[in-house]
Amino acid sequence: MSEHLLLKWGTLKGWDFGDNDKAREAAVRYAEMGMSVSAMAQSDTQDQKQALCDLIDAINGPITNDWSGEKMTKDEAKKYVLEYDR
């Protein structure tokens, strides 16, 4: 599969960065702040949400909402991450 992001529960669920170093750097920064193996159990801090937004900006492929299967624009994906409330 090509470069892509999969979002669920307002956070990162799946990904493929391909050779995209900028996306990989944002993902590493996100993960270093603490990451659950379950998207449902993940509770992102504001810094993690910012790292996810940086990752969204860096990705050069589709961003998909795992609940609905719909493709999201970068702006829609960032809004989803920033405004998701459990």
The 8 nearest C-alpha neighbors of each residue, nearest first, counted from 0:
[[1, 2, 15, 3, 17, 14, 16, 60],
 [0, 2, 3, 15, 17, 60, 16, 61],
 [1, 3, 15, 16, 60, 17, 59, 0],
 [2, 4, 60, 61, 15, 14, 62, 1],
 [5, 3, 14, 62, 13, 63, 6, 61],
 [4, 6, 13, 63, 12, 62, 14, 65],
 [7, 5, 11, 64, 12, 10, 65, 63],
 [6, 8, 9, 65, 10, 12, 64, 11],
 [7, 9, 10, 39, 38, 6, 83, 85],
 [10, 8, 80, 83, 7, 79, 6, 11],
 [11, 9, 6, 8, 7, 80, 12, 38],
 [10, 12, 6, 13, 5, 7, 38, 9],
 [11, 13, 6, 5, 38, 7, 10, 14],
 [14, 12, 5, 4, 11, 6, 15, 3],
 [15, 13, 4, 3, 5, 16, 12, 2],
 [14, 16, 2, 3, 17, 4, 1, 13],
 [17, 15, 2, 19, 18, 22, 23, 14],
 [16, 18, 2, 19, 15, 1, 20, 3],
 [17, 19, 20, 16, 23, 2, 22, 21],
 [20, 18, 16, 22, 17, 21, 23, 58],
 [21, 19, 23, 22, 18, 24, 16, 17],
 [20, 22, 24, 23, 19, 57, 25, 54],
 [23, 21, 57, 54, 25, 20, 24, 19],
 [22, 24, 20, 26, 21, 25, 27, 19],
 [25, 23, 27, 21, 26, 22, 20, 28],
 [26, 24, 28, 54, 22, 23, 27, 50],
 [27, 25, 29, 23, 28, 24, 30, 22],
 [28, 26, 30, 24, 29, 25, 31, 23],
 [27, 29, 25, 31, 26, 30, 24, 50],
 [30, 28, 26, 47, 27, 50, 31, 32],
 [31, 29, 27, 32, 33, 34, 28, 26],
 [30, 32, 28, 33, 29, 27, 34, 26],
 [33, 31, 30, 29, 28, 34, 47, 46],
 [34, 32, 30, 31, 35, 29, 43, 47],
 [33, 35, 30, 36, 41, 32, 31, 29],
 [36, 34, 37, 41, 40, 38, 33, 42],
 [35, 37, 34, 38, 40, 41, 39, 12],
 [38, 36, 35, 40, 39, 41, 12, 34],
 [39, 37, 41, 40, 12, 8, 10, 11],
 [38, 40, 37, 41, 8, 7, 42, 10],
 [41, 39, 37, 38, 35, 42, 36, 8],
 [42, 40, 38, 35, 39, 43, 37, 34],
 [43, 41, 40, 44, 39, 10, 35, 38],
 [44, 42, 47, 48, 41, 45, 10, 46],
 [43, 45, 47, 46, 48, 42, 49, 32],
 [44, 46, 48, 47, 49, 43, 81, 50],
 [47, 45, 49, 44, 48, 50, 43, 29],
 [48, 46, 50, 44, 49, 29, 45, 43],
 [47, 49, 45, 51, 46, 50, 43, 52],
 [48, 50, 52, 46, 47, 51, 45, 53],
 [49, 51, 47, 53, 29, 52, 48, 25],
 [52, 50, 54, 48, 49, 53, 55, 47],
 [51, 53, 55, 49, 54, 50, 77, 56],
 [54, 52, 50, 56, 51, 55, 25, 57],
 [53, 55, 51, 57, 22, 25, 52, 56],
 [54, 56, 52, 53, 58, 57, 51, 73],
 [57, 55, 53, 54, 58, 52, 73, 22],
 [56, 58, 54, 22, 55, 21, 53, 59],
 [57, 59, 55, 60, 22, 56, 54, 3],
 [60, 58, 2, 57, 61, 3, 19, 56],
 [59, 61, 3, 2, 58, 62, 1, 4],
 [60, 62, 3, 63, 4, 70, 59, 2],
 [61, 63, 4, 71, 70, 3, 5, 60],
 [62, 64, 70, 5, 69, 71, 65, 68],
 [63, 65, 6, 68, 66, 69, 67, 7],
 [64, 66, 68, 7, 67, 6, 63, 5],
 [67, 65, 64, 68, 7, 69, 6, 8],
 [66, 68, 69, 65, 64, 63, 70, 7],
 [67, 69, 65, 64, 66, 63, 70, 5],
 [70, 68, 67, 64, 63, 71, 65, 66],
 [69, 71, 63, 62, 64, 61, 68, 72],
 [72, 70, 62, 75, 76, 63, 69, 73],
 [71, 73, 75, 74, 76, 70, 62, 61],
 [72, 74, 76, 75, 55, 77, 71, 56],
 [73, 75, 77, 72, 76, 78, 71, 79],
 [76, 74, 72, 78, 73, 77, 71, 79],
 [77, 75, 79, 73, 78, 74, 71, 72],
 [78, 76, 80, 74, 79, 52, 75, 81],
 [77, 79, 75, 81, 76, 80, 82, 74],
 [80, 78, 76, 77, 82, 83, 81, 9],
 [81, 79, 9, 77, 78, 83, 82, 10],
 [80, 82, 78, 79, 83, 77, 48, 9],
 [81, 83, 79, 80, 78, 84, 9, 77],
 [84, 82, 9, 79, 80, 81, 85, 8],
 [85, 83, 82, 9, 8, 81, 80, 79],
 [84, 83, 8, 9, 42, 39, 82, 40]]
